[in-house]
Amino acid sequence: MLKKLLTTVFLLSLSFLAFSQDLTALLNSYKFRNVGPLRGGRVTAVAGVASKPSLFYMGATGGGVWKTDDYGITWENISDGYFSTPSIGAISVYQKQPEIIYVGTGSDGLRSNVITGKGVYKSTDEGKTWEFIGLKETGQIGSVEIHPENPDVVYVAAIGNAFGKNEERGVFKTIDGGKTWDKVFYHSDSVGVSDLELAPDDPNTIYAGAWRGERKPWTITSGSSEGGVYKSTDGGETWNKLTNGLPTGLTGKIDFAVSAADPEVVYANIEASDDQGGLYRSADRGENWEFVSDNANLTNRPFYYTNIYANPKDANTVYNNSLRFLRSFDGGKTWKSISTPHGDNHDIWINPNDTTVWIQANDGGANITLNSGKSWSTQFNQPTAELYTVEVDDQYPYWLYAGQQDNYSAIAVPSMPPLSVQSGSNAYIINVGGCETGPAVPKPGNPNIVYSNCKGRFGVFDKTSGQELQYYVGASNIYGHNPKDLKFRFQRVAPIHLSLHNPDVIYHTSQYVHKTTDDGKTWEIISPDLTAFDPERQVVPGSPITRDVTGEEYYSTIYAIRESPIQEGLIWVGANDGPVHVTKDGGKTWENVTPTMPEGGRVDAVEPSPHDPAKAYVSVLRYLLGDDKPYIYKTEDYGQTWTLLTSGSNGIPEDYPTLVMREDPVKEGILYAGTQFGLFISMNDGETWTAFESNLPVTPITDIKIHQDDLVMSTMGRGFWILDNLISLRGITSIGSQKVVLFDTKPAIRNFLSARSETNGPEYPRAAANLDFYLSEKQEDLRLEIVNEKGQVVHTYVADGLKEPEVDTTRNMSTEFSEAPASKGLPNKAGMNHFNWNLRHKGGWDKDPKKAYTGNGPLVSTGTYKARLIAGDEVLEKEFNVVLDPRVKLVSDADVAEQEELALQIQAFRDEVDQLIAQIEKEQKDLKLSLEKESPAKNIAVRKSQLDSIYYKLETPEGTYMQPMLKDQARYLGSMLGRADQKPGQDAYERFEELKQKFNEIKSQFEGMK
């Protein structure tokens, strides 16, 4: 018996091992869809091609590299599938052979949400394919410069690790196109190089800016006595520090500009202490410098901006990218602002052949001008939005809410098109109060009310009026303070959480948990300070040169809060400096249950289990402390003990910081983890993890919700994504040795939602029943039947057989109606298969037997249907419901049943008409052949004339705006019944009778001819 038991365990282990090996393939069969918003996020690197003025590149901070060849009308991502990080620091094109491109990853704007770079990539085919060429550990890259005569000689300015010391920083050089690299300039493990520039007439002359830039959760360090301007005249072999006329105190971030119009002139934009920060100009290649401007915008938030650029044809025309975009015509002495589509500017490239053509980058994306900045291309065609969290409402279709980085309001977009608009999906983006940081949380039961946050400022936004009521806890402006002096420390992304047990209970957190039951009019504090509050880390952020106190660096605040969905008053919170607390009595008492883990990490998410009140998870982010390891912990005893679920070797790589983890609310033990570089899933409660890549881009997954059996995600650089219908995914582990598995599905909603497709735009599927099935191997004679409540087969799909004919979905000008696309062919492959039945009956008769009774027929009515999958001898059935759109209030199930019945009668009638037309066409063909003989009988011509007369009573003659005859009149009537859920009107029945009577007359006339 023991031997048999051990054998069983062994076989089960082997079975699970084999299953694990197949899991990636099964997961990759699922497809995510992007739902916007279609408005760009932060771009810090741009480049163009002088010889191809319509061709430009942009590098987003979390969205990868994009390309346009039509002046920014459309953009295409060219880094997906190649780059291991979405963070882009520099793009350089070899202008003499522009197919060659080098990209340095890791943005130089060191925000707290900056994404780590992973080295340098090279393309030799204009971005079609890429090769990783090294420098993975350089962290953030500020500049990549190519020798103008030799594309194999390239220099890289490496800022280094943004959050700690490392050796891989300074200036790196390759002479073999990236096969090998030499570190030709190195200062120390804490000082990198923010920018470098080659002299246009002498590429051996190089200017480099040494910068100590380092970020911690509580501050940003920018500058030191060790920074400064360095120059080499021998291609980086030796370097000299330049000092004559440059700042004498502390030096921070530096950026250079040199114009080919006069290489003697060099500009350096320098962050410096003692009021010495600003623009410096040298007229002798850096030997002597003049301080030409202390304009405050030049060094505004220098760790974030600091970009200067000289016009290629005029060394006295200089551009500055910062909070505002400025231009000077007199060598930087005076400046005027130029309006750009979005503020917070970062980079510019000007075509040297036509200096009216620019590409410019800012926090809203990239934009192109053909007239020196008078007008710009749009940013509402770039799907690179940076989103902090995701919340969802309970309406249909549901909407997704988040704070969008660098937007003046939190936003919401729909999961499906909720109404018809003329300007495309951007018309769906709505403001919902708060500001860029969010969150924005809709009220359960009333999605018109949204609770929004703006850096600790709580608001109640009313969609019906567009007004936001303001109820700030403490009502004090937190900007500019030392956090230790604040009564309430609200971090820039301060949580708002609504109780799942009482929608009137709202929690909001500073270092305390605040609670309101009257929409914020009054607040009570229900906790003590639940943070570590290390006094040494309560400092004014921004040192040693530039203060930067926006709340982003306020340390020791509560960063995550969630109430158990199954036990009211059981609340878990996590602070951004490490502690985890729980209360079981709604806040009367709290217990510190922090896992045994490295100190100081940000508890980015807490997740009470929806299955067991004693179980919870926390995701801890430590990359801001220089630790990129993933940290997800699980407790099953209310936090008394914890287990680390991320060893670095059980699926999630050791350098993938974790941002969020959620447990499936239906299937216990299925976990979804969002990391800095993509999504992972565990099917065994965290024992092992598998990358859930599929068609998802590499980008940070900032938040996850499981809603209405969908997986809903926000990202820091590629907008919102949805995986529809998790039901079959939950059943993967139960496949075992079964050869064929047909999974349950969720109700199919009978709707008419559709929207115009756009390049990179949101993906909106049509109404369908999502039918998923598993095959151990490809099947012979695989067939799927859809059966209604009466046992009638409404449609049959056969794999590897006749394909469904394409449906013309363009708008018909005479009916203003467009057909829904046909269901795609039934898949038949080993592994997971996904088929969407479009809720339509089979199509009508066709004279081509291959097309007969295929394609689209009328939309089915509501009710219970069966999906019957037939694979060889196996027959599997699953019931599912087709239901009305819940927004439909004027129509009943009985009404659409009547609608279906009449539509089917009309389809059958159209079949009769088409069959009669086919008979007439055959006889017309025979008569035509008879008339072509030498001596045709006289009555043949008469008969053909009579037949033609009958034919054109049925078929509309060719021509412009010809009168529609019987066939088209019947189709017109059918289209009238297919545009909405409705009870047919009396006129529809009367017209149908008229058409039948007319048809019978025509048919009798034809039969009389016989």
KAKAHU-V905540 format. One record per residue. N is the residue number from 1. RES is the residue in one small letter. BURIAL is # if it has 16 or more other C-alpha atoms within 10 Angstrom, else .. Layout:
BEGIN
{{N RES BURIAL} {N RES BURIAL}}
END
This chain:
BEGIN
{{1 m .} {2 l .} {3 k .} {4 k .} {5 l .} {6 l .} {7 t .} {8 t .} {9 v .} {10 f .} {11 l .} {12 l .} {13 s .} {14 l .} {15 s .} {16 f .} {17 l .} {18 a .} {19 f #} {20 s #} {21 q .} {22 d .} {23 l #} {24 t .} {25 a .} {26 l #} {27 l #} {28 n #} {29 s .} {30 y #} {31 k .} {32 f #} {33 r #} {34 n #} {35 v #} {36 g #} {37 p #} {38 l #} {39 r #} {40 g #} {41 g #} {42 r #} {43 v #} {44 t #} {45 a #} {46 v #} {47 a #} {48 g #} {49 v #} {50 a #} {51 s .} {52 k .} {53 p #} {54 s #} {55 l #} {56 f #} {57 y #} {58 m #} {59 g #} {60 a #} {61 t #} {62 g #} {63 g #} {64 g #} {65 v #} {66 w #} {67 k #} {68 t #} {69 d #} {70 d .} {71 y #} {72 g #} {73 i #} {74 t #} {75 w #} {76 e #} {77 n #} {78 i #} {79 s #} {80 d #} {81 g .} {82 y .} {83 f #} {84 s #} {85 t #} {86 p #} {87 s #} {88 i #} {89 g #} {90 a #} {91 i #} {92 s #} {93 v #} {94 y #} {95 q #} {96 k .} {97 q #} {98 p #} {99 e .} {100 i #} {101 i #} {102 y #} {103 v #} {104 g #} {105 t #} {106 g #} {107 s #} {108 d #} {109 g #} {110 l #} {111 r .} {112 s #} {113 n #} {114 v #} {115 i #} {116 t #} {117 g #} {118 k #} {119 g #} {120 v #} {121 y #} {122 k #} {123 s #} {124 t #} {125 d .} {126 e #} {127 g #} {128 k .} {129 t .} {130 w #} {131 e .} {132 f #} {133 i #} {134 g #} {135 l #} {136 k #} {137 e #} {138 t #} {139 g #} {140 q #} {141 i #} {142 g #} {143 s #} {144 v #} {145 e #} {146 i #} {147 h #} {148 p #} {149 e .} {150 n .} {151 p #} {152 d #} {153 v #} {154 v #} {155 y #} {156 v #} {157 a #} {158 a #} {159 i #} {160 g #} {161 n #} {162 a #} {163 f #} {164 g #} {165 k #} {166 n #} {167 e #} {168 e #} {169 r #} {170 g #} {171 v #} {172 f #} {173 k #} {174 t #} {175 i #} {176 d .} {177 g #} {178 g #} {179 k .} {180 t .} {181 w #} {182 d .} {183 k #} {184 v #} {185 f #} {186 y #} {187 h #} {188 s #} {189 d #} {190 s #} {191 v #} {192 g #} {193 v #} {194 s #} {195 d #} {196 l #} {197 e #} {198 l #} {199 a #} {200 p #} {201 d .} {202 d .} {203 p #} {204 n #} {205 t #} {206 i #} {207 y #} {208 a #} {209 g #} {210 a #} {211 w #} {212 r #} {213 g #} {214 e #} {215 r #} {216 k #} {217 p #} {218 w #} {219 t #} {220 i #} {221 t #} {222 s #} {223 g #} {224 s #} {225 s .} {226 e #} {227 g #} {228 g #} {229 v #} {230 y #} {231 k #} {232 s #} {233 t #} {234 d .} {235 g #} {236 g #} {237 e .} {238 t .} {239 w #} {240 n .} {241 k .} {242 l #} {243 t .} {244 n .} {245 g .} {246 l #} {247 p #} {248 t .} {249 g #} {250 l #} {251 t #} {252 g #} {253 k #} {254 i #} {255 d #} {256 f #} {257 a #} {258 v #} {259 s #} {260 a #} {261 a #} {262 d #} {263 p #} {264 e #} {265 v #} {266 v #} {267 y #} {268 a #} {269 n #} {270 i #} {271 e #} {272 a #} {273 s #} {274 d .} {275 d .} {276 q #} {277 g #} {278 g #} {279 l #} {280 y #} {281 r #} {282 s #} {283 a .} {284 d .} {285 r #} {286 g #} {287 e .} {288 n .} {289 w #} {290 e .} {291 f #} {292 v #} {293 s #} {294 d #} {295 n .} {296 a .} {297 n #} {298 l #} {299 t #} {300 n #} {301 r #} {302 p #} {303 f #} {304 y #} {305 y #} {306 t #} {307 n #} {308 i #} {309 y #} {310 a #} {311 n #} {312 p #} {313 k #} {314 d .} {315 a #} {316 n #} {317 t #} {318 v #} {319 y #} {320 n #} {321 n #} {322 s #} {323 l #} {324 r #} {325 f #} {326 l #} {327 r #} {328 s #} {329 f #} {330 d .} {331 g #} {332 g #} {333 k #} {334 t .} {335 w #} {336 k .} {337 s .} {338 i .} {339 s .} {340 t #} {341 p #} {342 h #} {343 g #} {344 d #} {345 n #} {346 h #} {347 d #} {348 i #} {349 w #} {350 i #} {351 n #} {352 p #} {353 n .} {354 d .} {355 t #} {356 t .} {357 v #} {358 w #} {359 i #} {360 q #} {361 a #} {362 n #} {363 d #} {364 g #} {365 g #} {366 a #} {367 n #} {368 i #} {369 t #} {370 l #} {371 n .} {372 s #} {373 g #} {374 k .} {375 s .} {376 w #} {377 s #} {378 t #} {379 q #} {380 f #} {381 n #} {382 q #} {383 p #} {384 t #} {385 a #} {386 e #} {387 l #} {388 y #} {389 t #} {390 v #} {391 e #} {392 v #} {393 d #} {394 d .} {395 q .} {396 y .} {397 p #} {398 y #} {399 w #} {400 l #} {401 y #} {402 a #} {403 g #} {404 q #} {405 q #} {406 d #} {407 n #} {408 y .} {409 s #} {410 a #} {411 i #} {412 a #} {413 v #} {414 p #} {415 s #} {416 m #} {417 p #} {418 p #} {419 l .} {420 s .} {421 v .} {422 q .} {423 s .} {424 g #} {425 s #} {426 n #} {427 a .} {428 y #} {429 i .} {430 i #} {431 n #} {432 v #} {433 g #} {434 g #} {435 c #} {436 e #} {437 t #} {438 g #} {439 p #} {440 a #} {441 v #} {442 p #} {443 k #} {444 p #} {445 g .} {446 n .} {447 p #} {448 n #} {449 i #} {450 v #} {451 y #} {452 s #} {453 n #} {454 c #} {455 k #} {456 g #} {457 r #} {458 f #} {459 g #} {460 v #} {461 f #} {462 d #} {463 k #} {464 t .} {465 s .} {466 g .} {467 q .} {468 e #} {469 l #} {470 q #} {471 y #} {472 y #} {473 v #} {474 g .} {475 a .} {476 s .} {477 n .} {478 i #} {479 y .} {480 g .} {481 h #} {482 n #} {483 p #} {484 k #} {485 d .} {486 l .} {487 k .} {488 f #} {489 r #} {490 f #} {491 q #} {492 r #} {493 v #} {494 a #} {495 p #} {496 i #} {497 h #} {498 l #} {499 s #} {500 l #} {501 h .} {502 n .} {503 p .} {504 d .} {505 v #} {506 i #} {507 y #} {508 h #} {509 t #} {510 s #} {511 q #} {512 y #} {513 v #} {514 h #} {515 k #} {516 t #} {517 t .} {518 d .} {519 d #} {520 g #} {521 k .} {522 t .} {523 w #} {524 e .} {525 i #} {526 i #} {527 s #} {528 p .} {529 d #} {530 l #} {531 t #} {532 a #} {533 f #} {534 d .} {535 p .} {536 e .} {537 r #} {538 q #} {539 v #} {540 v #} {541 p #} {542 g #} {543 s #} {544 p #} {545 i #} {546 t #} {547 r #} {548 d #} {549 v #} {550 t .} {551 g #} {552 e #} {553 e #} {554 y #} {555 y #} {556 s #} {557 t #} {558 i #} {559 y #} {560 a #} {561 i #} {562 r #} {563 e #} {564 s #} {565 p #} {566 i .} {567 q #} {568 e #} {569 g #} {570 l #} {571 i #} {572 w #} {573 v #} {574 g #} {575 a #} {576 n #} {577 d #} {578 g #} {579 p #} {580 v #} {581 h #} {582 v #} {583 t #} {584 k #} {585 d .} {586 g .} {587 g #} {588 k .} {589 t .} {590 w #} {591 e .} {592 n #} {593 v #} {594 t #} {595 p #} {596 t .} {597 m .} {598 p .} {599 e .} {600 g #} {601 g #} {602 r #} {603 v #} {604 d #} {605 a #} {606 v #} {607 e #} {608 p #} {609 s #} {610 p #} {611 h #} {612 d #} {613 p #} {614 a #} {615 k #} {616 a #} {617 y #} {618 v #} {619 s #} {620 v #} {621 l #} {622 r #} {623 y #} {624 l #} {625 l #} {626 g .} {627 d #} {628 d #} {629 k #} {630 p #} {631 y #} {632 i #} {633 y #} {634 k #} {635 t #} {636 e #} {637 d .} {638 y #} {639 g #} {640 q .} {641 t .} {642 w #} {643 t .} {644 l #} {645 l #} {646 t #} {647 s #} {648 g .} {649 s .} {650 n .} {651 g #} {652 i #} {653 p #} {654 e #} {655 d .} {656 y #} {657 p #} {658 t #} {659 l #} {660 v #} {661 m #} {662 r #} {663 e #} {664 d #} {665 p #} {666 v .} {667 k .} {668 e #} {669 g #} {670 i #} {671 l #} {672 y #} {673 a #} {674 g #} {675 t #} {676 q #} {677 f #} {678 g #} {679 l #} {680 f #} {681 i #} {682 s #} {683 m #} {684 n .} {685 d #} {686 g #} {687 e .} {688 t #} {689 w #} {690 t #} {691 a #} {692 f #} {693 e #} {694 s #} {695 n .} {696 l #} {697 p #} {698 v #} {699 t #} {700 p #} {701 i #} {702 t #} {703 d #} {704 i #} {705 k #} {706 i #} {707 h #} {708 q .} {709 d #} {710 d .} {711 l #} {712 v #} {713 m #} {714 s #} {715 t #} {716 m #} {717 g #} {718 r #} {719 g #} {720 f #} {721 w #} {722 i #} {723 l #} {724 d #} {725 n #} {726 l #} {727 i #} {728 s #} {729 l #} {730 r #} {731 g .} {732 i #} {733 t .} {734 s .} {735 i #} {736 g .} {737 s .} {738 q .} {739 k #} {740 v #} {741 v #} {742 l #} {743 f #} {744 d #} {745 t #} {746 k #} {747 p #} {748 a #} {749 i #} {750 r #} {751 n #} {752 f #} {753 l #} {754 s #} {755 a #} {756 r .} {757 s .} {758 e .} {759 t .} {760 n #} {761 g #} {762 p #} {763 e #} {764 y #} {765 p .} {766 r #} {767 a #} {768 a #} {769 a #} {770 n #} {771 l #} {772 d #} {773 f #} {774 y #} {775 l #} {776 s .} {777 e .} {778 k .} {779 q #} {780 e .} {781 d .} {782 l #} {783 r #} {784 l #} {785 e #} {786 i #} {787 v #} {788 n #} {789 e .} {790 k .} {791 g .} {792 q .} {793 v #} {794 v #} {795 h #} {796 t #} {797 y #} {798 v #} {799 a #} {800 d .} {801 g .} {802 l .} {803 k #} {804 e #} {805 p #} {806 e .} {807 v .} {808 d .} {809 t .} {810 t .} {811 r .} {812 n .} {813 m .} {814 s .} {815 t .} {816 e .} {817 f #} {818 s #} {819 e .} {820 a #} {821 p #} {822 a #} {823 s #} {824 k #} {825 g #} {826 l #} {827 p #} {828 n #} {829 k .} {830 a #} {831 g #} {832 m #} {833 n #} {834 h #} {835 f #} {836 n #} {837 w #} {838 n #} {839 l #} {840 r #} {841 h #} {842 k #} {843 g #} {844 g #} {845 w #} {846 d .} {847 k .} {848 d .} {849 p .} {850 k .} {851 k #} {852 a .} {853 y #} {854 t #} {855 g #} {856 n #} {857 g #} {858 p #} {859 l #} {860 v #} {861 s #} {862 t #} {863 g .} {864 t .} {865 y #} {866 k #} {867 a #} {868 r #} {869 l #} {870 i #} {871 a #} {872 g .} {873 d .} {874 e .} {875 v .} {876 l #} {877 e #} {878 k .} {879 e #} {880 f #} {881 n #} {882 v #} {883 v #} {884 l #} {885 d #} {886 p .} {887 r .} {888 v .} {889 k .} {890 l .} {891 v .} {892 s .} {893 d #} {894 a .} {895 d #} {896 v #} {897 a #} {898 e #} {899 q #} {900 e #} {901 e #} {902 l #} {903 a #} {904 l #} {905 q .} {906 i #} {907 q #} {908 a .} {909 f #} {910 r #} {911 d #} {912 e #} {913 v #} {914 d #} {915 q .} {916 l #} {917 i #} {918 a .} {919 q .} {920 i #} {921 e .} {922 k .} {923 e .} {924 q #} {925 k .} {926 d .} {927 l #} {928 k .} {929 l .} {930 s .} {931 l .} {932 e .} {933 k .} {934 e .} {935 s .} {936 p .} {937 a .} {938 k .} {939 n .} {940 i .} {941 a .} {942 v .} {943 r .} {944 k #} {945 s .} {946 q .} {947 l #} {948 d #} {949 s .} {950 i #} {951 y #} {952 y .} {953 k #} {954 l #} {955 e #} {956 t #} {957 p .} {958 e .} {959 g .} {960 t .} {961 y .} {962 m .} {963 q .} {964 p #} {965 m .} {966 l #} {967 k #} {968 d .} {969 q #} {970 a #} {971 r #} {972 y #} {973 l #} {974 g #} {975 s #} {976 m #} {977 l #} {978 g #} {979 r .} {980 a .} {981 d #} {982 q #} {983 k #} {984 p #} {985 g .} {986 q .} {987 d .} {988 a .} {989 y .} {990 e .} {991 r .} {992 f #} {993 e .} {994 e .} {995 l #} {996 k #} {997 q .} {998 k .} {999 f #} {1000 n .} {1001 e .} {1002 i #} {1003 k #} {1004 s .} {1005 q .} {1006 f #} {1007 e .} {1008 g .} {1009 m .} {1010 k .}}
END
